[in-house]
């Protein structure tokens, strides 16, 4: 039972590693498509991006192989060590089984990525997904640009009503506050000029009863 559960766990870990690798490859291809088609004006051609897709998968396979080799070194170094660990990567004999499992998982991911790198149909799927992602990004940028350029006052249905409300707020609230603040500042300046201490009202407001922060 435990062995079966372990096989299931290993399969899940490998599947997750392959999913992450595929997502990273699609992102790399999407950026490449945007550069070649938008920046350089090339026509889209799946064949054009096959080498890029293959190179991306092989690079990730190399990383998985490197991780497997590093894990094997850690496993050998942990053999015969039974003291307490000093950190996350300071392995001991009790970690050997997990390290061996991690090495096998990384090796499995590397093998699968290399197999996919040689499968033109699999590469074509990655490129098609990357092209779709590139199109969605371009479409989203175009939509945002059009919305900004189309935001004209005469196209806002409530513009006139809201403009009247804003002007009333300015006349009835903001301007009186500004006048009170100006009078308060002039009074403080006059007090300082005469050598008297400026008046301070508790709470941070000025002598005119107005707190400049209210305007924020």
C-alpha positions in Angstrom: 0.0 0.0 0.0 2.8 2.4 1.0 4.7 1.6 -2.3 1.6 2.3 -4.3 1.0 5.6 -2.6 4.7 6.5 -3.2 4.3 5.7 -6.9 1.2 8.0 -7.1 3.1 10.8 -5.3 6.1 10.4 -7.6 3.8 10.6 -10.7 2.1 13.7 -9.3 5.5 15.4 -8.6 6.7 14.6 -12.1 3.4 15.8 -13.7 3.7 19.1 -11.8 7.3 19.5 -12.9 6.3 19.0 -16.5 3.4 21.4 -16.2 5.7 24.1 -14.8 8.2 23.4 -17.6 5.5 23.7 -20.3 4.2 27.0 -18.8 7.7 28.4 -18.8 8.2 27.3 -22.4 4.9 28.9 -23.5 5.9 32.2 -21.8 9.3 32.1 -23.6 7.7 31.4 -26.9 5.0 34.1 -26.4 7.7 36.7 -25.9 9.6 35.5 -29.0 6.4 35.6 -31.1 5.7 39.2 -29.9 9.2 40.3 -30.8 9.4 38.7 -34.2 5.8 39.5 -35.4 5.1 42.9 -33.8 8.6 44.4 -33.4 10.1 43.0 -36.6 7.0 42.7 -38.7 7.4 39.0 -39.6 4.4 36.8 -40.6 3.5 34.0 -38.2 4.8 30.6 -39.1 4.8 27.6 -36.8 8.0 26.2 -38.4 9.8 29.4 -37.6 9.4 28.8 -33.8 10.1 25.1 -33.7 13.8 25.6 -32.9 12.9 28.0 -30.1 10.4 25.6 -28.6 12.9 22.7 -28.8 15.7 24.8 -27.3 13.5 25.9 -24.4 12.5 22.3 -23.5 16.1 21.1 -23.8 17.4 23.9 -21.5 14.8 22.9 -18.9 15.8 19.2 -19.3 19.4 20.3 -18.6 18.3 22.0 -15.4 16.4 18.9 -14.3 19.6 16.8 -14.9 21.6 19.3 -13.0 19.2 19.1 -10.1 19.4 15.3 -10.2 23.2 15.4 -10.1 23.2 17.9 -7.2 20.7 15.7 -5.3 22.9 12.7 -5.8 25.9 14.6 -4.4 23.8 15.6 -1.4 22.7 11.9 -0.9 26.3 10.7 -0.9 27.4 13.4 1.5 24.5 12.6 3.9 25.5 8.9 4.2 26.7 8.1 7.7 25.8 11.4 9.2 23.4 11.1 12.2 23.8 14.4 14.0 21.3 17.2 14.1 20.9 19.2 10.9 22.1 22.8 10.8 19.8 23.9 8.0 17.4 23.0 5.2 20.1 21.6 2.9 22.3 20.1 5.6 21.2 16.5 5.0 21.6 13.5 7.2 21.3 9.7 6.8 17.5 9.9 7.5 17.2 12.1 4.4 18.8 9.6 2.0 15.5 7.9 0.9 13.9 11.2 0.1 17.0 12.4 -1.8 17.0 9.3 -3.8 13.4 9.8 -4.7 14.0 13.4 -5.7 16.9 12.4 -7.9 14.7 9.9 -9.7 11.9 12.4 -10.1 14.3 15.0 -11.6 15.7 12.3 -14.0 12.1 11.4 -15.1 11.3 15.0 -15.8 14.5 15.5 -17.8 13.8 12.3 -19.9 10.2 13.4 -20.6 11.3 16.9 -21.6 13.8 15.6 -24.0 11.2 13.3 -25.5 8.8 16.2 -26.0 11.6 18.2 -27.6 11.9 15.6 -30.3 8.1 15.5 -30.9 7.1 18.1 -33.5 3.4 17.6 -32.7 4.0 18.4 -29.0 6.1 21.4 -30.0 3.3 22.6 -32.3 0.9 22.5 -29.4 3.2 24.6 -27.3 3.6 27.1 -30.1 -0.1 27.3 -30.8 -0.8 28.0 -27.1 1.9 30.6 -27.0 0.5 32.3 -30.1 -3.0 32.4 -28.4 -1.4 34.0 -25.3 0.4 36.5 -27.4 -2.8 37.5 -29.2 -4.7 37.9 -25.9 -2.0 40.2 -24.6 -2.0 42.3 -27.8 -5.8 42.4 -27.8 -5.9 43.5 -24.2 -3.4 46.3 -24.8 -5.4 47.5 -27.8 -8.6 47.5 -25.8 -7.1 49.5 -23.0 -5.6 52.0 -25.4 -9.0 52.5 -27.2 -10.8 53.0 -23.9 -8.3 55.7 -22.8 -8.5 57.5 -26.1 -12.3 57.3 -26.2 -12.7 58.7 -22.7 -14.1 62.1 -23.7 -16.3 64.3 -21.5 -19.0 64.5 -24.2 -19.3 60.7 -24.2 -19.9 60.5 -20.4 -23.7 60.4 -19.8 -23.4 62.0 -16.3 -20.7 64.5 -17.1 -22.9 67.7 -17.0 -24.6 66.7 -13.8 -21.4 65.7 -12.0 -19.6 68.9 -13.3 -22.3 71.0 -11.6 -21.9 69.0 -8.4 -18.2 69.4 -8.4 -18.4 73.2 -9.0 -20.9 73.6 -6.1 -18.5 71.6 -3.8 -15.7 73.9 -4.9 -17.7 77.1 -4.3 -19.3 76.1 -1.0 -16.6 74.0 0.7 -13.1 74.2 -0.8 -12.9 77.9 -1.5 -14.1 78.9 2.1 -11.6 76.6 3.5 -8.8 78.1 1.4 -9.8 81.6 2.5 -9.8 80.5 6.2 -6.5 78.9 5.8 -5.0 82.0 4.2 -6.3 84.3 7.0 -4.8 81.9 9.5 -1.4 81.9 7.8 -1.4 85.7 7.6 -2.3 86.0 11.3 0.6 83.6 12.3 3.0 85.6 10.2 1.9 88.8 11.9 2.3 87.3 15.4 5.8 86.0 14.6 6.8 89.5 13.2 5.7 91.1 16.4 7.7 88.6 18.5 4.7 86.9 20.0 4.2 83.1 20.0 2.0 81.8 17.2 -1.3 80.4 18.4 -1.8 76.7 18.2 -5.1 74.9 18.5 -5.2 71.4 20.0 -5.5 68.7 17.3 -3.1 70.4 14.8 -5.5 73.0 13.4 -4.4 76.6 12.9 -5.7 79.6 14.8 -8.2 80.2 12.1 -9.9 76.9 12.9 -8.8 75.2 9.7 -6.6 72.1 9.3 -4.9 72.1 5.8 -5.2 68.3 5.9 -8.9 68.7 5.3 -8.1 69.7 1.7 -6.4 66.4 1.0 
